[in-house]
């Protein structure tokens, strides 16, 4: 399936990274304003909240293990998918049709 940049961007804007992370059992608490969140990293044995997430930017970074990315890389890593499969999965979550 060929995906346009516009479609990928539309899907990225249609999902909330905090909700997607919560789907995988990652819990957060707001830090400062309601745009930044912190939680425990699922990729290493995290004793303190070292995973920082920016809701508006759709990005995450762990200050413990260095793992970082966006909602697509999150789904790729959590479900062991290709980029195309992650786009399809996120479109499904966002309720966006890929037949445009």
C-alpha positions in Angstrom: 0.0 0.0 0.0 1.4 3.4 -1.0 1.0 6.1 1.7 1.3 9.8 1.1 3.0 12.1 3.6 -0.3 13.9 4.0 -2.1 10.7 5.1 0.7 9.7 7.5 0.6 13.3 9.0 -3.2 13.1 9.3 -3.0 9.8 11.2 -0.3 11.2 13.5 -2.4 14.2 14.3 -5.5 12.0 14.8 -4.0 10.0 17.7 -3.0 11.1 21.2 0.4 9.6 22.1 -0.7 9.5 25.8 -3.7 7.4 25.0 -1.7 5.1 22.7 0.9 4.6 25.5 -1.8 4.0 28.0 -3.2 1.2 25.7 0.2 -0.6 26.3 -0.1 -0.2 30.0 2.2 2.7 30.4 1.0 5.0 33.2 1.7 8.7 33.4 1.2 11.8 35.5 1.1 15.3 34.3 4.2 17.4 34.9 3.8 21.2 34.9 1.3 22.1 32.2 -1.1 19.5 30.7 1.3 19.0 27.7 4.2 17.2 29.5 3.9 13.8 31.2 6.3 11.5 33.0 6.1 7.8 33.6 8.1 4.6 33.9 9.8 3.4 30.8 8.6 0.0 29.5 12.0 -0.8 27.8 14.2 -1.1 30.9 13.8 -1.8 34.6 12.7 1.7 35.6 12.5 2.4 39.3 11.6 6.1 38.9 9.7 7.9 36.2 12.3 8.6 33.6 10.1 8.5 30.5 9.1 12.0 29.4 6.3 12.6 26.9 5.2 15.7 25.1 1.5 15.4 24.1 1.5 18.4 21.7 4.7 17.3 19.9 3.8 13.6 20.0 7.3 12.6 21.2 8.7 10.6 24.0 12.2 10.2 25.5 13.6 8.1 28.3 16.4 9.7 30.2 17.3 6.3 31.7 17.9 4.2 28.5 17.8 6.8 25.8 14.8 5.3 23.9 12.9 8.0 22.1 10.6 8.6 19.2 7.1 9.3 18.1 3.8 7.5 18.1 4.8 5.4 15.0 8.1 4.3 16.5 6.2 3.4 19.7 3.8 1.1 17.9 6.7 -0.4 15.9 8.7 -1.2 19.0 5.7 -2.4 21.2 4.1 -4.6 18.5 7.2 -5.4 16.4 5.6 -4.1 13.2 6.9 -2.5 10.1 6.3 1.2 9.5 3.4 0.4 7.1 1.8 -1.9 9.6 2.2 0.7 12.3 0.5 3.3 10.1 -2.4 0.9 9.5 -2.7 0.1 13.2 -2.7 3.8 14.2 -5.3 4.5 11.4 -7.5 1.8 12.9 -7.1 3.3 16.4 -7.9 6.8 15.1 -10.8 5.6 13.0 -9.2 7.0 9.8 -9.8 5.2 6.5 -6.7 4.3 4.5 -8.8 4.2 1.3 -8.7 7.9 0.5 
